[in-house]
């Protein structure tokens, strides 16, 4: 290969790597902003006495509980994104578009959290909150399937079993909050609020039943 050709290849590889890093850094920034917005929406209770007021603290408690749940679920999405992208070797426009679509419902989580946190027993805000989480999970599933398509050529190779395992994990929050919507529909709102517990339960089951014993063909050891 000529010297000019080698220069072109090197330049192409450098740009490809730079684009991939921009996608990942952008996504991390979005997650950081989403988490920060939820915290900023948590306002201290107002009361006249320096010793506080029980009713003021109780009014803030529901919002705080909603924030804790959302922080946990967003953390699950972020860790899932790390797992999806840590083996990426090449930039890909389809993956970039799928990643951007995934960011949209994630950006709606602070709004859904603030609305539901005003009244934990209100059915419609809870349904909207669950719907936002289901949409985020479905978008994450699309991202996983896009990244792992063509036998995982963007990942250096991936087995069919590992692809199924990754897809199942990506769908677990959607299944959990979909159950929350179903329980609300049958007037079991109290039980619906605990539907998020299905997320770690599903992950535990998938770890024991679907996780492959090896990362897959031609995969790095990392």
C-alpha positions in Angstrom: 0.0 0.0 0.0 1.3 3.5 -0.8 2.2 6.0 1.8 -0.7 8.1 0.7 -3.1 5.2 1.1 -1.8 4.4 4.6 -2.3 8.0 5.6 -5.9 7.9 4.4 -6.7 4.7 6.3 -5.2 6.0 9.5 -7.1 9.3 9.2 -10.3 7.3 8.6 -9.8 5.2 11.6 -9.1 8.2 13.8 -12.3 10.0 12.7 -14.3 6.7 13.2 -13.0 6.4 16.7 -13.6 10.1 17.4 -17.2 9.8 16.3 -17.8 6.7 18.5 -16.4 8.6 21.5 -18.6 11.5 20.8 -21.7 9.3 20.9 -20.7 7.7 24.2 -19.7 11.0 25.8 -22.9 12.6 24.6 -25.0 9.8 26.2 -23.1 10.0 29.5 -23.8 13.8 29.6 -27.5 13.2 29.0 -27.7 10.7 31.8 -25.8 13.1 34.1 -28.2 16.0 33.3 -31.3 13.8 33.7 -30.2 12.8 37.2 -29.2 16.3 38.1 -32.6 17.7 37.0 -34.4 15.2 39.2 -32.4 16.3 42.3 -32.9 20.0 41.5 -36.6 19.5 41.4 -36.5 18.3 45.0 -37.3 21.5 47.0 -36.9 21.8 50.9 -40.2 21.9 52.7 -41.4 25.2 54.0 -42.3 25.6 57.7 -42.4 28.4 60.3 -40.8 26.6 63.2 -37.0 26.0 63.2 -37.7 22.5 64.5 -39.7 21.7 61.4 -43.2 20.5 60.7 -44.3 17.0 60.3 -46.9 17.7 57.6 -44.3 19.6 55.5 -41.9 16.7 55.6 -44.6 14.2 54.8 -45.6 16.3 51.8 -42.0 16.0 50.5 -41.7 12.3 51.3 -43.7 11.1 48.2 -41.6 13.2 45.9 -38.5 11.9 47.5 -39.6 8.2 47.1 -40.4 8.8 43.5 -37.0 10.3 43.0 -35.2 7.3 44.6 -37.1 4.9 42.4 -36.3 6.9 39.3 -32.6 7.2 40.3 -32.4 3.4 40.6 -34.1 2.8 37.2 -32.0 5.4 35.4 -28.9 3.7 37.0 -30.1 0.4 35.5 -30.4 2.1 32.1 -27.0 3.7 32.4 -25.3 0.4 33.4 -27.1 -1.4 30.5 -25.8 1.3 28.1 -22.2 0.7 29.4 -22.6 -3.0 28.9 -24.0 -2.4 25.4 -21.2 0.0 24.2 -18.1 -1.2 26.1 -17.2 -3.6 23.3 -18.1 -1.4 20.4 -15.2 -1.3 17.9 -16.6 0.7 15.1 -18.8 3.8 14.6 -22.2 3.0 13.0 -24.9 5.5 11.9 -27.7 3.1 12.7 -26.4 2.7 16.2 -26.1 6.4 16.6 -29.8 6.9 15.5 -31.0 4.1 17.8 -29.0 5.7 20.7 -30.5 9.1 20.1 -34.0 7.6 20.1 -33.2 5.9 23.4 -32.2 9.3 24.9 -35.7 10.8 24.2 -37.8 8.8 26.7 -34.9 8.9 29.2 -35.1 12.7 29.1 -38.8 12.5 29.9 -38.1 10.7 33.2 -37.6 13.8 35.4 -40.9 15.2 34.2 -42.7 11.9 34.8 -41.1 11.6 38.2 -42.1 15.1 39.3 -45.7 14.6 38.3 -46.1 11.2 39.9 -44.2 12.4 43.0 -46.9 15.0 43.8 -49.4 12.3 44.6 -48.2 8.6 44.7 -51.8 7.4 44.8 -53.0 9.2 41.6 -53.6 6.6 38.9 -52.9 8.7 35.8 -49.5 10.1 36.8 -48.5 6.6 37.8 -49.6 5.3 34.4 -47.7 8.0 32.6 -44.6 7.3 34.8 -44.8 3.5 33.9 -45.4 4.4 30.3 -42.2 6.5 30.2 -40.2 3.6 31.7 -41.7 1.1 29.2 -40.8 3.4 26.3 -37.2 3.8 27.7 -36.9 0.1 28.0 -38.2 -0.6 24.5 -35.8 2.0 23.1 -32.9 0.4 24.9 -34.0 -3.0 23.5 -33.9 -1.5 20.0 -30.4 -0.1 20.7 -29.2 -3.6 21.9 -30.6 -5.3 18.8 -29.1 -2.7 16.5 -25.6 -2.9 18.1 -25.6 -6.7 18.1 -27.0 -7.2 14.5 -25.1 -9.1 11.8 -23.6 -11.5 14.4 -22.2 -8.7 16.4 -19.8 -7.3 13.7 -19.6 -4.0 15.6 -18.7 -5.9 18.8 -16.0 -8.2 17.4 -18.5 -11.1 17.3 -21.4 -12.2 19.5 -23.2 -15.5 19.9 -26.9 -15.9 19.5 -27.3 -16.9 23.1 -25.5 -13.8 24.3 -27.7 -11.6 22.0 -30.8 -13.2 23.6 -29.4 -12.6 27.1 -28.6 -8.9 26.4 -32.1 -8.4 24.8 -33.8 -10.0 27.8 -31.9 -7.7 30.2 -32.8 -4.6 28.2 -36.5 -5.6 28.2 -36.6 -6.2 32.0 -37.6 -2.7 33.1 -40.3 -2.5 30.4 -41.7 -5.8 31.6 -41.7 -4.7 35.2 -43.4 -1.4 34.6 -45.7 -3.0 32.1 -46.9 -5.1 35.0 -47.3 -1.9 37.0 -49.7 -0.6 34.4 -51.6 -4.0 34.3 -52.0 -4.0 38.1 -53.2 -0.4 38.0 -55.8 -1.4 35.4 -57.2 -4.0 37.8 -57.3 -1.5 40.7 -54.3 -2.8 42.5 -52.3 0.5 42.6 -50.7 -0.4 45.9 -49.1 -3.6 44.4 -48.3 -1.7 41.2 -45.9 0.6 43.1 -43.7 -2.5 43.9 -43.6 -3.6 40.3 -40.0 -2.2 40.0 -38.8 -5.1 42.2 -39.3 -7.3 39.2 -36.3 -5.7 37.6 -33.6 -7.2 39.9 -35.6 -10.4 40.0 -35.6 -10.8 36.2 -31.9 -9.9 36.0 -31.1 -12.6 38.6 -33.1 -15.2 36.6 -31.5 -14.2 33.3 -28.0 -14.5 34.9 -28.8 -18.0 35.9 -30.6 -19.2 32.8 -29.6 -17.1 29.7 -26.1 -15.8 30.4 -23.6 -17.6 28.2 -20.6 -19.2 29.8 -18.2 -17.3 27.5 -18.5 -13.7 26.0 -18.9 -15.1 22.5 -16.8 -15.6 19.4 -13.9 -13.3 18.8 -14.8 -11.2 21.8 -12.2 -9.4 23.9 -11.5 -10.5 27.4 -12.5 -7.1 28.9 
